[in-house]
Amino acid sequence: MSDEEPDDEDEVEDQKDDAEEKGGDEVEGEEEKEAPEEEEEEHQVSNPLTEEHMKEGLSMLCKTGNGLAHAFVKFEAKEKELTDINLIQGFIHLRYVDLSENLLRDLSPLSGLTHLLWLKVDGNRLTSAGLDELIYLQHASFASNHIKDSNGIGHPRLVSLNLKSNEIETITGLDPEKLSNLQTIELRGNSLKSTAGFCLPKLKTLYLAQNAITVIEGLEDLGQLTTLHLRDNQIETLDGFSASLKSLQYLNLRGNAIVQLQEVSKLLVLPMLRALVLLDNPCTEEGDYRVEVLVMLPRLERLDKDFFEEDERTDAEELRQRRREEELELEREKEREKELELEETDDLAQEEDAPE
């Protein structure tokens, strides 16, 4: 990973946070509007996809598979208050579909779109992301729905999966054989309590910020993971990391509950870790925080938003050397004490054996 990459990661996170802060009043307003949601659902008027919607939303005329005919391959119908999309089944050549911000609960009509490459259904009323296998689907986004679990996702060419802002508490059903190309998962803003459930050897980027995670576990199979976001969770200890995370370079732990700075030493098992974010944890209030982290993680290049300066590296090396000498001296002192104890024991034994 290049030196700039962690900066980009932080910038993305900060932009996300800024956007949420700016939209805070809007969100509150939405919550007020959603209060009578159950009552609205009971009286929800059917609003199916129509030929008129199709005419408005179709675009990108391309050759079909045999090269002898043409068909529209892109369809967009956002914010139309659609309640069903049965009509879309007949448009089998679609490759790009955006049905965001509607009232959809059922995506089964999409199962016949066997050429689909890209799907976005953010902001609907889905409770599941399950779909029949779509063999060409590469990018799928189900953000801001009411999805309860991660079952039913098994598209062999899927590269990125967005399940942000749903209601998922536990990760289940992500089959590594069916998801052998999955590289990025976005699960920010769910209700996860642990990091278990990701047995995906090809996964490179995992976003788990803004959940309720207290336990780091089940990451042993993520040998290609380079970026892990655990910002704004409830993590107190850093158990659960191991050398099997051999590619992890960037770890964001901002806004957790890590009190003891010594917990950071558990990250020494990560051979490629170069950038660590610990801002907004209680442990960052300790004196010489940056130097102390560098003492424990000498391979680290950047902490929070700043790269380590040469003088910080010098201070850390001197402190590390001094503590090593103190430890050696302590060990020597213990050895001397043991020798004295043995000598005293021998003297007592000789006195007991001496004739009266």
C-alpha positions in Angstrom: 0.0 0.0 0.0 1.3 3.5 -0.8 1.9 6.1 1.8 -1.1 8.1 0.6 -3.6 5.2 0.9 -4.3 5.5 4.6 -4.8 9.3 4.1 -7.4 8.5 1.5 -9.1 6.1 3.9 -9.3 8.7 6.6 -10.5 11.3 4.2 -13.3 9.0 3.1 -14.3 8.3 6.7 -14.3 12.0 7.6 -16.4 12.9 4.5 -18.9 10.3 5.6 -19.0 11.7 9.1 -19.4 15.3 7.8 -22.2 14.3 5.5 -24.0 12.6 8.4 -23.5 15.7 10.7 -24.8 18.0 8.0 -27.8 15.8 7.5 -28.5 15.4 11.2 -31.6 17.6 11.2 -32.9 15.8 8.1 -32.4 12.5 9.8 -34.3 13.6 12.9 -37.1 14.8 10.6 -37.2 11.5 8.8 -37.5 9.6 12.1 -40.4 11.7 13.1 -42.0 11.0 9.7 -41.3 7.3 10.1 -43.0 7.0 13.5 -46.4 5.9 12.0 -44.7 3.6 9.5 -46.7 0.5 10.5 -49.9 2.4 10.0 -48.8 3.7 6.6 -47.8 0.2 5.5 -51.3 -1.1 6.3 -52.8 1.5 3.9 -50.0 1.5 1.4 -51.3 2.0 -2.1 -50.0 -0.4 -4.8 -47.8 1.4 -7.2 -46.3 -1.1 -9.7 -43.7 -0.5 -12.3 -45.3 0.6 -15.6 -44.5 0.8 -19.3 -44.2 4.6 -18.7 -41.6 4.1 -16.0 -39.7 1.8 -18.3 -39.7 4.3 -21.2 -38.4 7.0 -18.9 -35.7 5.0 -17.2 -34.2 2.9 -20.0 -30.9 4.0 -21.6 -27.6 2.8 -23.0 -28.4 0.9 -26.2 -25.9 -2.0 -26.7 -25.6 -5.1 -28.9 -27.1 -8.2 -27.4 -25.1 -11.4 -26.8 -25.4 -12.7 -30.4 -24.3 -9.3 -31.8 -27.2 -9.2 -34.3 -29.7 -7.1 -32.2 -29.7 -4.2 -29.9 -31.3 -3.6 -26.5 -31.2 -1.1 -23.7 -29.0 -2.4 -20.9 -29.4 0.3 -18.2 -32.6 1.1 -16.2 -33.1 3.7 -13.5 -36.3 4.4 -11.5 -35.4 6.2 -8.3 -37.9 7.9 -5.9 -41.0 6.6 -7.8 -42.7 5.1 -4.7 -42.7 1.8 -6.5 -44.2 -1.2 -4.6 -43.5 -3.9 -7.2 -41.3 -4.4 -10.2 -42.8 -7.4 -11.9 -42.7 -5.8 -15.3 -38.9 -5.7 -15.3 -38.8 -9.5 -15.7 -39.3 -9.1 -19.5 -36.2 -6.9 -19.9 -33.7 -9.7 -19.8 -30.8 -7.8 -21.3 -30.5 -5.3 -18.5 -27.0 -5.0 -17.0 -27.3 -1.9 -14.7 -30.4 -1.4 -12.5 -31.0 1.4 -10.0 -34.2 1.2 -8.0 -33.2 3.3 -5.0 -35.6 5.2 -2.8 -38.7 3.3 -3.5 -41.1 1.1 -1.4 -39.9 -2.3 -2.6 -40.1 -5.4 -0.4 -39.6 -8.1 -3.0 -36.7 -8.3 -5.5 -37.6 -11.8 -6.9 -38.5 -10.3 -10.4 -34.8 -9.5 -10.8 -33.8 -13.2 -10.7 -34.5 -13.5 -14.4 -32.0 -10.7 -15.3 -29.2 -13.1 -16.0 -26.9 -10.4 -17.6 -27.1 -8.1 -14.5 -23.7 -6.6 -13.6 -24.6 -3.8 -11.3 -27.6 -3.4 -8.9 -28.5 -0.6 -6.5 -31.7 -0.9 -4.4 -30.8 1.5 -1.5 -33.5 3.1 0.6 -36.4 0.6 0.1 -38.3 -1.7 2.6 -36.3 -4.9 2.0 -35.9 -7.3 4.9 -33.6 -9.6 3.0 -30.8 -9.3 0.4 -31.5 -12.8 -0.9 -31.7 -13.3 -4.6 -31.3 -16.3 -6.9 -27.7 -16.6 -8.1 -26.9 -14.0 -10.7 -23.7 -15.3 -12.4 -22.5 -11.9 -13.7 -23.4 -9.6 -10.9 -20.3 -7.7 -9.7 -21.6 -4.8 -7.6 -24.6 -4.9 -5.3 -25.9 -2.2 -2.9 -28.7 -2.8 -0.4 -28.0 0.2 1.9 -30.6 1.8 4.1 -33.2 -1.0 4.2 -34.5 -3.2 7.0 -32.3 -6.2 6.2 -32.0 -8.6 9.2 -29.3 -11.0 8.0 -26.7 -11.7 5.3 -28.2 -14.9 4.0 -29.1 -15.6 0.4 -26.1 -13.8 -1.2 -24.3 -16.2 -3.5 -23.2 -14.5 -6.7 -20.0 -16.0 -7.9 -18.5 -12.8 -9.6 -19.6 -10.4 -6.9 -16.7 -8.0 -6.1 -18.4 -5.4 -3.8 -21.4 -5.7 -1.4 -23.0 -2.8 0.4 -25.2 -3.6 3.3 -24.7 -0.3 5.2 -27.4 1.1 7.5 -29.5 -2.1 7.9 -30.5 -4.1 11.0 -28.0 -7.0 10.8 -26.9 -8.4 14.2 -24.9 -11.5 13.1 -23.1 -12.4 9.9 -24.2 -15.7 8.5 -24.4 -17.5 5.2 -21.5 -15.9 3.4 -20.2 -19.0 1.6 -16.5 -18.6 0.5 -17.1 -21.0 -2.4 -20.0 -19.0 -3.8 -18.4 -15.6 -3.0 -14.9 -16.4 -4.2 -14.4 -13.0 -5.8 -15.8 -10.8 -3.1 -13.2 -8.1 -2.2 -15.2 -5.3 -0.4 -18.0 -5.4 2.2 -19.6 -2.3 3.6 -21.6 -3.0 6.9 -21.4 0.4 8.6 -24.3 1.3 10.7 -25.8 -2.1 11.6 -26.1 -3.9 14.9 -23.2 -6.3 14.8 -21.8 -7.4 18.2 -18.7 -9.2 16.9 -16.5 -9.6 13.8 -17.3 -13.2 13.3 -18.8 -14.7 10.2 -16.3 -13.6 7.5 -14.7 -16.7 6.0 -13.8 -15.0 2.7 -10.1 -15.5 1.7 -10.2 -13.0 -1.1 -11.7 -10.1 1.0 -9.5 -7.0 0.9 -11.6 -4.2 2.5 -14.1 -4.6 5.4 -16.1 -1.7 6.8 -17.6 -2.4 10.2 -17.8 1.1 11.7 -20.8 2.3 13.8 -21.9 -1.1 15.0 -22.1 -2.4 18.6 -19.0 -4.6 18.3 -17.3 -5.6 21.6 -15.5 -8.7 20.5 -12.9 -9.1 17.7 -13.0 -12.7 16.5 -13.3 -15.0 13.5 -10.8 -13.1 11.3 -8.4 -16.0 10.8 -9.4 -16.7 7.2 -8.9 -13.1 5.9 -5.4 -13.6 4.7 -5.8 -10.9 1.9 -7.5 -8.3 4.0 -5.6 -5.0 3.7 -8.1 -2.5 5.3 -10.3 -3.0 8.4 -12.5 -0.2 9.7 -13.8 -0.7 13.3 -14.5 2.9 14.1 -17.2 3.9 16.6 -17.8 0.5 18.2 -17.5 -0.6 21.8 -14.2 -2.4 21.7 -12.1 -2.4 25.0 -9.5 -5.1 24.3 -7.5 -6.0 21.1 -7.6 -9.8 21.5 -8.6 -11.6 18.3 -5.9 -10.4 15.9 -3.4 -13.0 14.7 -0.5 -13.4 12.3 -2.9 -15.0 9.8 -4.0 -11.4 9.0 -0.8 -11.3 7.0 -1.8 -8.5 4.6 -3.5 -6.1 7.0 -2.0 -2.6 6.5 -4.6 -0.2 7.7 -6.6 -0.5 10.9 -9.1 2.1 12.1 -10.1 1.8 15.8 -11.2 5.4 16.3 -14.0 6.1 18.8 -13.9 2.9 20.8 -13.4 2.2 24.5 -9.8 1.2 24.7 -8.5 2.4 28.1 -5.2 0.5 28.5 -2.6 1.6 25.9 -0.8 -1.7 26.5 -3.6 -3.3 24.5 -1.8 -2.0 21.4 1.0 -4.4 21.9 -1.3 -7.2 20.8 -1.2 -5.7 17.3 2.5 -6.6 17.0 1.4 -10.0 15.5 0.2 -8.1 12.3 3.3 -8.2 10.1 2.2 -5.6 7.5 0.4 -3.1 9.8 1.6 0.4 8.8 -1.3 2.7 9.6 -3.3 2.8 12.9 -6.1 5.1 14.0 -6.8 5.3 17.7 -8.3 8.8 18.0 -11.1 9.3 20.5 -10.1 6.3 22.7 -9.4 6.9 26.4 -5.9 5.5 26.0 -4.8 8.4 23.7 -4.9 10.7 26.7 -1.8 9.1 28.2 1.5 11.1 28.2 3.9 10.4 25.3 1.1 8.4 23.6 2.6 8.5 20.1 6.1 7.4 21.3 4.6 4.7 23.5 2.7 3.2 20.6 5.8 3.3 18.4 7.8 1.5 21.2 5.2 -1.3 21.0 4.8 -1.3 17.2 8.2 -0.3 15.6 7.1 -1.1 12.1 4.2 1.4 12.2 4.5 4.3 9.8 1.5 6.4 10.7 -0.6 6.9 13.8 -3.9 8.7 13.5 -3.5 11.4 10.8 0.3 11.9 11.1 3.3 10.0 10.0 6.0 9.5 12.6 8.8 12.1 12.7 12.4 11.0 12.9 12.8 12.4 16.4 9.8 10.3 17.5 11.5 7.2 16.1 14.7 8.2 17.9 12.9 8.7 21.2 11.0 5.4 20.8 14.2 3.5 20.1 16.0 4.9 23.1 13.0 4.2 25.3 12.7 0.6 23.9 16.5 0.1 24.5 16.3 1.5 28.1 13.4 -0.8 29.0 15.1 -3.8 27.5 18.2 -3.1 29.6 16.0 -2.6 32.7 14.3 -6.0 31.9 17.7 -7.7 31.5 18.9 -6.1 34.8 15.7 -7.3 36.5 16.3 -10.9 35.1 19.9 -10.8 36.4 18.7 -9.6 39.8 16.3 -12.5 39.9 19.1 -14.9 39.0 21.3 -13.6 41.7 18.5 -14.0 44.2 18.0 -17.6 43.2 21.7 -18.3 43.5 21.7 -16.8 47.0 18.7 -18.9 48.0 20.5 -22.0 46.7 23.7 -21.1 48.6 21.7 -20.6 51.8 19.9 -23.9 51.3 23.3 -25.7 50.8 24.7 -24.0 53.9 21.7 -25.2 56.0 22.0 -28.7 54.6 25.7 -28.8 55.5 25.0 -27.6 59.0 22.3 -30.3 59.5 24.7 -33.0 58.2 27.6 -31.9 60.4 28.3 -34.3 63.4 27.4 -32.9 66.8 
